[in-house]
Amino acid sequence: MKKANPNYTYLKKNVPKNRITLLQGGTRSGKTYATIYYLIWLCREYPNAGMEIDLVRNTFAALKATAWKDFKDILISLELYNANNHNKTDHIYQLFGNNINYYGADTPDKIHGRSRDILWINEAHQFPEDTIDQLLPRTKHRIICDYNPALPQEHWLDDYIVKYQPLITTYRDNPHLTKAQVQDIENKITNPYWWKVYGNGERAQPTGAIFSNWSIGEFKECDILGYGQDYGFSNDPSTLIKVSIDRKTKTIYLKECFYLVGLNTGQLFELNTQYAGKSLIVADSAEPRLIAELKQRRLNIIETEKGQGSVTAGISLMLEYNIVIDPESTNMVKEFNNYSWIEKTNKSIPMDAYNHCIDASRYFIYTTLRNPNRGKYYIR
């Protein structure tokens, strides 16, 4: 019999004592599975208690494809799943007389209008602070947050990490991984930043090239398909990047459509229509007048979501995926080879260069993965 994941034993020991329990871990450390097994144990331990237990992730699409899918699979494997107990319309599963509610933070009425007894915030590092400020006060008793430490130097989690010491686990603590999975992880040991964060589950000071998780290969159309756009004029180029995201394999495919200086509004409209047609374009919000003019010409274009920390949050999302770049995207390959962290006022920040294709890609990736219902983009 395999040993219990330490995240599970930590939850059983810590949740009864503390308002907030933090699980910090690298890739495949078993945080999600351990929390699911703990919540099942809790519901069985307190039958018919009428507990309201909420499972929330930054978007419902991400939740449905990950944590809730795992939850349902485990219920099935334990012969605890009953379709009659599953309200798929309201996203509620009744377990031993308690309610498991699951939803995304992109559902405003769920965030602002309900309270619960226990809250599980899955992948908490991906949440903006204002959403956390709505969720926590509406939780009556206990909160569980799991996250990986790919955090910027200043993050809302910092105050909670100081007050509630997290349990740090890695893939080595997960007894259920196959040898092939372990080998895939350990193949990344030559990437110091990735290895410290995702291999050892520790926060790390970024140094050198930002992206090493990319390769050149064939572009594939997957789950989510659309375009990102960055704007320049006389010195900097305007770019349009085709983006395809496979959430199941955690792969992002990128293809450079154009990379040109000196484009006026009419030329941008013609090129965007030529490459994107009616597909969604997520564009640099620093040019609202230009975007408004392109919208008037009936382009399907929206502004990217921006705000404090959005650049590093977008980079963090991209680092969680394997990135495949079309071989003819020569400017993008150059950017990925040169885009680096720089030191400024005792902080590491992304350089403001070699980023016109990368920024355009990030606009689409960050906006759609955070809020998949915003705008109309192609989704299989």
C-alpha positions in Angstrom: 0.0 0.0 0.0 1.4 3.4 -1.0 1.9 6.0 1.6 -0.5 8.9 2.0 0.4 12.2 0.3 1.7 14.6 3.0 -0.7 17.3 1.7 -3.6 15.0 2.8 -2.2 14.4 6.3 -1.4 18.1 6.7 -4.9 19.1 5.8 -6.4 16.7 8.4 -4.0 18.1 11.0 -4.1 21.8 10.1 -7.6 22.7 8.9 -9.3 22.2 12.3 -6.8 24.6 13.9 -6.3 27.5 11.4 -8.5 29.8 9.4 -6.4 29.4 6.3 -4.4 26.4 5.2 -1.8 26.9 2.4 -0.4 24.2 0.2 2.6 25.3 -1.8 4.0 22.9 -4.3 5.8 22.2 -7.5 4.4 20.4 -10.5 2.7 17.1 -9.8 3.1 17.3 -6.0 -0.4 16.0 -5.5 -2.0 19.1 -3.9 -5.2 18.8 -5.9 -5.8 15.1 -5.4 -5.0 15.3 -1.7 -7.5 18.1 -1.2 -10.2 16.2 -3.0 -9.6 13.1 -0.8 -9.6 15.3 2.3 -13.0 16.9 1.4 -14.5 13.5 0.7 -13.2 12.3 4.1 -14.7 15.5 5.8 -18.1 14.9 4.2 -18.1 11.3 5.3 -16.9 12.2 8.8 -19.8 14.7 9.2 -22.8 13.2 7.4 -25.9 15.3 6.9 -24.3 18.3 8.4 -25.5 20.5 5.5 -22.0 21.9 4.9 -21.6 24.2 2.0 -18.1 23.5 0.5 -17.1 25.7 -2.5 -14.4 24.7 -5.0 -13.4 27.7 -7.1 -10.7 28.4 -9.7 -10.0 31.5 -11.7 -12.2 30.4 -14.6 -14.9 27.8 -14.9 -13.4 26.4 -18.1 -10.1 25.7 -16.3 -12.0 24.3 -13.2 -14.1 21.9 -15.3 -11.1 20.6 -17.2 -8.9 20.1 -14.0 -10.0 20.1 -10.4 -13.7 19.2 -10.9 -12.8 16.5 -13.5 -10.4 15.1 -10.9 -13.0 15.3 -8.2 -15.6 13.5 -10.3 -13.1 10.8 -11.4 -12.2 10.1 -7.8 -15.8 9.9 -6.7 -16.3 7.3 -9.5 -13.3 5.3 -8.6 -14.5 5.2 -4.9 -18.0 4.2 -6.1 -19.4 7.4 -4.5 -20.7 9.1 -7.7 -24.4 9.1 -8.2 -25.9 11.0 -11.1 -29.0 11.7 -9.0 -26.9 13.7 -6.6 -25.3 15.8 -9.3 -27.1 19.1 -10.2 -25.2 19.9 -13.4 -27.2 23.0 -14.0 -26.2 24.7 -10.8 -22.9 22.9 -10.5 -23.6 21.2 -7.1 -22.8 17.7 -6.0 -24.4 16.3 -2.8 -22.0 14.1 -0.9 -23.1 12.4 2.4 -25.7 15.2 3.0 -23.3 18.0 2.3 -23.0 20.2 -0.8 -19.9 20.5 -3.0 -20.4 23.7 -5.1 -18.0 24.3 -8.0 -17.6 27.4 -10.1 -15.2 29.9 -11.7 -14.2 33.3 -10.5 -15.4 34.5 -13.9 -19.0 34.0 -12.6 -19.6 37.3 -10.7 -22.9 36.3 -9.0 -21.1 33.3 -7.4 -18.3 35.5 -6.1 -20.3 38.5 -4.8 -23.6 36.9 -3.7 -23.0 33.7 -1.7 -21.5 32.5 1.5 -20.1 29.1 2.3 -18.7 27.1 5.2 -15.5 25.9 3.6 -13.7 27.4 0.6 -11.1 25.7 -1.6 -9.2 28.1 -3.8 -7.5 26.0 -6.5 -4.4 27.5 -8.1 -4.7 30.6 -5.9 -1.7 32.3 -7.4 -3.8 33.0 -10.6 -6.5 35.0 -8.7 -6.5 38.8 -8.6 -6.5 40.3 -5.1 -9.9 42.0 -5.5 -11.5 38.6 -6.1 -9.9 37.2 -3.0 -11.2 40.2 -1.1 -14.7 39.1 -2.1 -14.3 35.4 -1.4 -12.6 35.3 2.0 -15.1 37.4 4.1 -18.0 35.3 2.7 -16.4 32.1 4.1 -17.7 31.2 7.6 -15.1 28.7 8.8 -12.1 27.4 6.9 -10.2 28.2 3.7 -7.8 26.0 1.7 -5.5 27.6 -0.9 -3.2 25.6 -3.1 -0.7 27.3 -5.4 2.6 26.9 -7.1 5.4 29.4 -6.3 5.7 31.0 -9.7 4.9 34.3 -8.1 6.2 37.8 -8.8 8.2 39.4 -6.0 5.2 41.1 -4.6 1.9 39.1 -4.5 -1.2 39.2 -2.4 -0.4 35.7 -1.1 2.7 37.1 0.7 0.8 38.4 3.7 -1.0 35.0 4.2 2.3 33.1 3.7 3.8 35.1 6.6 0.8 34.5 8.9 0.0 30.9 7.8 3.1 28.9 7.1 2.5 26.8 4.0 3.3 23.1 3.6 5.8 22.8 0.7 5.7 19.6 -1.3 7.2 18.4 -4.6 6.8 15.6 -7.1 9.0 13.5 -4.8 6.1 13.5 -2.2 3.6 12.1 -4.7 3.7 8.3 -4.4 1.3 7.9 -7.4 3.5 9.2 -10.2 4.8 6.8 -12.9 8.5 6.5 -13.7 7.8 8.2 -17.0 6.2 11.2 -15.2 9.2 11.5 -12.9 11.6 11.4 -15.7 9.7 14.1 -17.6 10.0 16.4 -14.6 13.7 15.6 -13.9 14.6 16.3 -17.6 14.0 20.0 -16.7 16.8 20.0 -14.1 19.1 22.0 -16.4 16.7 25.0 -16.2 17.5 26.6 -12.9 14.4 28.8 -12.5 11.9 26.1 -13.7 13.6 23.5 -11.5 13.5 25.6 -8.3 9.9 26.6 -8.8 8.3 23.6 -10.4 10.8 20.9 -9.4 11.5 21.9 -5.8 8.4 23.9 -5.1 10.3 27.0 -4.0 10.0 30.7 -4.9 12.9 31.8 -7.1 14.5 35.0 -8.3 14.1 34.9 -12.1 17.4 35.3 -13.9 18.4 35.2 -17.6 16.0 34.2 -20.4 12.4 34.1 -19.4 11.2 31.3 -21.6 13.0 28.0 -22.0 9.8 26.0 -22.3 9.5 26.4 -26.1 10.4 24.6 -29.3 9.9 24.9 -33.0 7.2 22.7 -34.5 3.9 22.5 -36.5 1.1 24.8 -35.6 -2.1 22.9 -34.5 -5.6 24.2 -34.0 -6.8 23.0 -30.6 -9.2 23.9 -27.8 -9.0 27.7 -28.1 -8.1 29.5 -31.2 -7.7 33.3 -31.7 -5.3 36.2 -32.2 -3.2 38.6 -30.1 -2.1 42.0 -31.4 0.5 44.5 -30.3 0.8 48.0 -31.8 3.8 50.1 -32.9 4.3 52.6 -35.7 7.5 54.3 -36.7 10.1 52.4 -34.7 8.2 49.5 -33.2 6.3 47.0 -35.3 2.6 46.1 -35.2 2.1 42.4 -34.8 -0.6 39.8 -35.2 0.0 36.4 -33.6 -2.3 33.4 -34.1 -2.7 31.5 -30.8 -4.0 28.0 -30.2 -4.3 26.5 -26.7 -4.6 22.9 -25.9 -5.7 22.8 -22.2 -5.5 19.0 -22.0 -1.9 18.7 -23.0 -1.0 22.1 -21.6 0.4 23.2 -25.0 0.3 26.7 -26.6 0.9 26.9 -30.4 2.0 30.3 -31.8 2.2 31.5 -35.4 3.4 34.9 -36.6 0.9 36.5 -39.1 2.7 39.9 -39.6 5.4 42.0 -38.0 5.4 45.4 -39.8 6.2 49.0 -39.0 4.4 52.1 -40.2 0.9 50.6 -40.5 -2.1 53.0 -40.4 -5.6 52.1 -39.3 -6.7 51.1 -42.8 -3.8 48.8 -43.4 -4.2 47.2 -40.0 -7.9 46.5 -40.8 -7.0 44.9 -44.1 -4.3 42.7 -42.7 -6.4 41.7 -39.7 -9.3 40.8 -41.9 -7.0 38.8 -44.2 -5.5 36.7 -41.4 -8.1 36.7 -38.6 -11.4 37.1 -40.5 -14.2 37.1 -37.8 -12.1 35.4 -35.1 -11.4 37.2 -31.9 -8.4 39.5 -31.7 -7.2 40.5 -28.2 -5.3 43.7 -28.6 -3.1 46.1 -26.6 -5.4 48.2 -24.4 -2.9 51.1 -24.5 -4.5 52.0 -27.9 -8.3 52.3 -27.1 -9.0 54.8 -29.9 -7.4 52.5 -32.6 -9.3 49.5 -31.2 -12.5 51.5 -31.3 -11.9 52.5 -35.0 -11.2 48.8 -35.9 -14.4 47.8 -34.1 -16.4 50.4 -36.1 -15.1 48.5 -39.2 -16.7 45.4 -37.7 -13.5 43.6 -36.6 -14.1 41.2 -33.7 -11.5 42.9 -31.5 -11.3 43.6 -27.7 -8.9 45.2 -25.4 -6.7 42.9 -23.3 -7.1 42.8 -19.5 -4.4 44.8 -17.8 -3.6 45.9 -14.3 -0.9 45.7 -11.7 1.0 42.5 -12.0 -0.8 41.4 -15.3 2.5 41.2 -17.2 4.1 38.8 -14.7 0.8 36.9 -14.2 0.6 36.4 -18.0 4.2 35.2 -18.2 3.5 32.9 -15.3 0.6 31.4 -17.2 2.7 30.9 -20.3 5.4 29.2 -18.2 2.9 26.6 -17.2 2.5 25.4 -20.8 4.8 23.9 -23.4 5.0 26.5 -26.2 5.4 25.4 -29.9 6.4 28.1 -32.4 5.7 27.8 -36.1 9.0 27.4 -38.0 8.3 30.4 -40.3 7.8 32.8 -37.3 11.3 34.1 -37.5 10.8 37.3 -35.5 9.0 35.4 -32.7 11.9 32.9 -32.5 14.3 35.8 -32.2 12.2 37.3 -29.3 11.9 34.0 -27.4 15.7 33.7 -27.7 16.3 37.2 -26.3 13.5 38.1 -23.9 15.1 38.2 -20.5 14.7 39.4 -16.9 16.5 42.6 -15.9 17.3 44.0 -12.5 15.5 47.3 -11.6 15.3 48.8 -8.1 16.2 45.5 -6.5 13.5 43.6 -8.5 13.6 41.4 -11.5 11.2 42.6 -14.2 10.8 41.6 -17.9 12.8 43.7 -20.3 10.9 46.1 -22.5 12.4 44.8 -25.7 12.1 41.7 -27.9 8.5 41.5 -26.8 6.2 42.6 -29.7 5.2 39.0 -30.7 5.4 37.8 -27.1 3.2 40.7 -25.8 0.6 40.0 -28.5 0.6 36.3 -27.6 0.3 37.1 -23.9 -2.7 39.4 -24.4 -4.8 36.6 -25.9 -3.5 33.9 -23.5 -4.0 35.9 -20.3 -7.4 37.4 -21.3 -9.0 34.2 -22.6 -7.6 31.8 -19.9 -8.6 34.2 -17.1 -12.1 34.8 -18.6 -13.0 32.4 -21.4 -16.5 34.0 -21.8 -15.2 37.4 -22.7 -15.6 38.1 -26.4 -16.3 35.5 -29.0 -13.4 33.3 -29.9 -13.3 29.9 -31.6 -13.5 27.0 -29.1 -13.9 23.4 -30.1 
